[in-house]
Amino acid sequence: MVEVFVTNVQRVAAAKEIVALLLRNFPESKINFDLEDRDRVLRVEGNDFHPGKIMMLVTENGFECQVMEE
């Protein structure tokens, strides 16, 4: 399963912190940011993660995060 999220993360340091946080919760997932994209895309790939939990973890850390509409 692959899910793509729109965020407002702008700094590389913040993106690294969020990726580390998400990997602690979803260690079997592949997680990365594309901060060059205008939507500051967060991409999560794996079999055992929940989009709602990802959005909750990111927003609890002060950032916006929504599933990207296709």
SULGI-V855467 format. One record per backbone hydrogen bond with DSSP energy under -1.0 kcal/mol. NH is the residue of the N-H (numbers start at 0). CO is the residue of the C=O. E is the energy in kcal/mol with one decimal. If there is no record, write none. Layout:
nh = (NH;NH)
co = (CO;CO)
e = (E;E)
//
This chain:
nh = (2;4;5;6;14;15;16;17;18;19;20;21;22;23;24;25;28;29;31;33;39;40;41;42;43;44;45;53;54;55;56;57;58;59;61;62;65;67)
co = (43;41;65;38;10;11;12;13;14;15;16;17;18;19;20;21;25;44;42;40;36;33;4;31;2;29;0;49;50;51;52;53;54;55;58;57;5;3)
e = (-2.7;-3.0;-3.3;-2.0;-2.2;-2.5;-2.0;-2.3;-2.6;-2.4;-2.3;-2.9;-2.6;-1.6;-1.3;-2.6;-2.0;-3.3;-2.1;-2.7;-2.0;-1.0;-2.3;-3.2;-2.7;-2.7;-2.6;-2.0;-2.6;-2.1;-2.7;-2.4;-2.5;-2.4;-1.8;-1.5;-2.2;-3.1)
//
